[in-house]
Amino acid sequence: VNERYKVMNKTQTKEAINNEFFDYVESNYGEGWILEEGMGGRMYVVPRYTKKGDDIIEYSLSQHTICTYNWGSDETKQVEKDLNIKLSEILQKHNK
Protein backbone atom coordinates (compact mmCIF):
# COMPACT_ATOMS: atom_id res chain seq x y z
CA VAL A 1 0.00 0.00 0.00
CA ASN A 2 1.33 3.39 -0.93
CA GLU A 3 1.27 5.07 2.48
CA ARG A 4 1.43 8.56 1.02
CA TYR A 5 -1.75 8.16 -0.98
CA LYS A 6 -3.31 5.11 0.74
CA VAL A 7 -3.90 3.55 -2.66
CA MET A 8 -3.28 -0.06 -3.65
CA ASN A 9 -2.20 -1.02 -7.11
CA LYS A 10 -4.05 -3.73 -9.05
CA THR A 11 -1.87 -6.59 -7.77
CA GLN A 12 -2.15 -5.45 -4.16
CA THR A 13 -5.92 -5.15 -4.49
CA LYS A 14 -6.23 -8.69 -5.89
CA GLU A 15 -4.03 -10.05 -3.09
CA ALA A 16 -6.09 -8.22 -0.47
CA ILE A 17 -9.34 -9.63 -1.89
CA ASN A 18 -7.92 -13.16 -2.02
CA ASN A 19 -6.48 -12.99 1.50
CA GLU A 20 -9.73 -11.67 2.94
CA PHE A 21 -11.67 -14.43 1.16
CA PHE A 22 -9.27 -17.15 2.39
CA ASP A 23 -9.46 -15.81 5.95
CA TYR A 24 -13.25 -15.99 5.77
CA VAL A 25 -13.21 -19.59 4.48
CA GLU A 26 -10.74 -20.71 7.13
CA SER A 27 -12.54 -19.00 10.00
CA ASN A 28 -16.06 -20.05 8.99
CA TYR A 29 -15.54 -23.41 7.30
CA GLY A 30 -12.21 -24.56 8.74
CA GLU A 31 -13.65 -27.58 10.52
CA GLY A 32 -15.33 -29.21 7.56
CA TRP A 33 -13.61 -27.66 4.55
CA ILE A 34 -10.02 -27.21 3.43
CA LEU A 35 -8.34 -24.96 0.88
CA GLU A 36 -6.25 -26.68 -1.78
CA GLU A 37 -4.10 -25.04 -4.40
CA GLY A 38 -5.22 -25.77 -7.93
CA MET A 39 -3.73 -25.20 -11.33
CA GLY A 40 -4.03 -22.10 -13.47
CA GLY A 41 -4.63 -19.56 -10.71
CA ARG A 42 -7.36 -21.44 -8.90
CA MET A 43 -7.97 -22.52 -5.34
CA TYR A 44 -10.37 -25.24 -4.33
CA VAL A 45 -12.60 -25.31 -1.28
CA VAL A 46 -12.87 -29.02 -0.60
CA PRO A 47 -15.14 -30.74 1.93
CA ARG A 48 -13.37 -33.03 4.37
CA TYR A 49 -16.38 -35.38 4.54
CA THR A 50 -16.16 -36.74 1.00
CA LYS A 51 -13.63 -37.74 -1.58
CA LYS A 52 -16.00 -37.04 -4.47
CA GLY A 53 -14.71 -34.46 -6.90
CA ASP A 54 -18.29 -33.36 -7.51
CA ASP A 55 -18.32 -31.42 -4.23
CA ILE A 56 -15.35 -29.16 -4.93
CA ILE A 57 -15.91 -25.40 -5.04
CA GLU A 58 -13.52 -23.64 -7.41
CA TYR A 59 -12.31 -20.08 -6.75
CA SER A 60 -10.47 -18.07 -9.42
CA LEU A 61 -7.65 -15.99 -7.93
CA SER A 62 -7.63 -13.44 -10.74
CA GLN A 63 -11.31 -13.23 -11.70
CA HIS A 64 -12.64 -13.59 -8.13
CA THR A 65 -15.38 -15.98 -9.17
CA ILE A 66 -16.75 -19.11 -7.53
CA CYS A 67 -18.33 -22.13 -9.17
CA THR A 68 -19.23 -25.72 -8.46
CA TYR A 69 -20.89 -28.55 -10.34
CA ASN A 70 -24.67 -28.47 -10.76
CA TRP A 71 -24.79 -32.07 -9.53
CA GLY A 72 -22.79 -31.37 -6.35
CA SER A 73 -24.37 -32.06 -2.97
CA ASP A 74 -26.93 -29.71 -1.43
CA GLU A 75 -24.42 -28.81 1.29
CA THR A 76 -21.82 -27.83 -1.31
CA LYS A 77 -24.36 -25.70 -3.18
CA GLN A 78 -25.30 -23.93 0.08
CA VAL A 79 -21.66 -23.26 0.95
CA GLU A 80 -21.14 -21.92 -2.59
CA LYS A 81 -24.08 -19.51 -2.12
CA ASP A 82 -22.69 -18.34 1.24
CA LEU A 83 -19.22 -17.84 -0.24
CA ASN A 84 -20.63 -15.89 -3.19
CA ILE A 85 -22.44 -13.55 -0.80
CA LYS A 86 -19.27 -12.96 1.22
CA LEU A 87 -17.17 -12.55 -1.93
CA SER A 88 -19.62 -9.93 -3.23
CA GLU A 89 -19.24 -8.01 0.05
CA ILE A 90 -15.45 -8.17 -0.21
CA LEU A 91 -15.50 -7.02 -3.84
CA GLN A 92 -17.80 -4.10 -3.01
CA LYS A 93 -15.47 -3.07 -0.22
CA HIS A 94 -12.60 -2.96 -2.73
CA ASN A 95 -14.77 -1.28 -5.41
CA LYS A 96 -14.56 -4.23 -7.81
Secondary structure, 3 states (H helix, E strand, C coil): CECCCCECCHHHHHHHHHHHHHHHHHHHHCCCEEEEECCCCEEEEEECCCCCHHHCEEEECCCCCEECCCCCCHHHHHHHHHHHHHHHHHHHHCCC
